[in-house]
Amino acid sequence: MPSTLPLLDGRTLPALGFGLYKVPADETQRVVAAALDAGYRLVDGAEFYGNEREVGEALRRAVDTGLERADLTVTSKFWGEQSQSADAVRTSFVASEAALGSPIDVYMIHWPRPARGQYVDVWRELVALQAEGRIRSIGVSNFTEEHLRRLIGETGVTPAVNQVESHPWLPQHELRAFHAEHGIVTQAWSPLGRSRVLEEPTIQRIAAAHGVSPAQAIIRWHLQLGGALIPKSTHPHRLAENLDVDGFSLSDDDLAAIAALETGERTGTHPDDRQ
């Protein structure tokens, strides 16, 4: 399995990172420190998560004790609920950068909010920030093929990453195929279906056959699809376990059995419903 994936802008992205959605601020420093100690090199955050200052403190401490900042990929996302103006994008970006106390490696539009019809203008501002050298890579989150086609068609700039809900119930094969055609990396959020998919008997059977946990089996499935993912845990032993997926491979029969689990069920919001 590749430890990093190439991006269309010439950079690379760790295939397996960890997410910080719903990690309480008072636990964030501990969780980030545990993840970095385990070996993660992608920290997925966002303005909306409300814990970027604590992420920044954990990063500073890690760098002070010898971790190379250049080896890390730090993500943030523009929320845009109140306003999607150019000034709002700039203000949010600067606030996240200040809270993290560090350059932002990957900056994304968190949701397209399509009913507002402004996500192309927001994207243009991200393109400008990248051109100014303020951001290494730019991407989107929760964009459908329709949203991506409009974005690319009107600006000529393709996102390096699209972070979307994806798990065995919702593999997003058609969207992944569109991504592959355009050089976009698929990065899965809720890759374990908010832990609900771990209870699937098929997943448990496959995991037992390989002597791994259900979470490890699903993470391996994501990696064998060729994408990236950001599982979340606040427990150090699970963070380490989720990273330990190189000692086995899923067979064609395993992959076929997991494919049969597809239902289209979401554990989060549909992109068209967030405004």
Buried (B, 14 or more C-beta within 10 A) or exposed (E): EEEBBEBBBEBBBBBBBBBBBEBEBEEBBBBBBBBBEBEBBBBBBBBBBBBBBBBBBBBBBBBEEEBEEEEBBBBBBBBBEEEBBEEBBBEBBEEBBEBBEBEBBBBBBBBBBBEEEBBBBBBBBBBBBBEEEBBBBBBBBBBBBEBBEBBBEEBEBBBBBBBBBBBBBBBBEEBBEBBEEBEBBBBBBBBBBBBEBBEBEBBBEBBEBBEBBBBBBBBBBBBBBBBBBBBBBBEBEBBBBBBBBEEBEBEEEBBEBBEEBBEEEBBBEEBBEBE
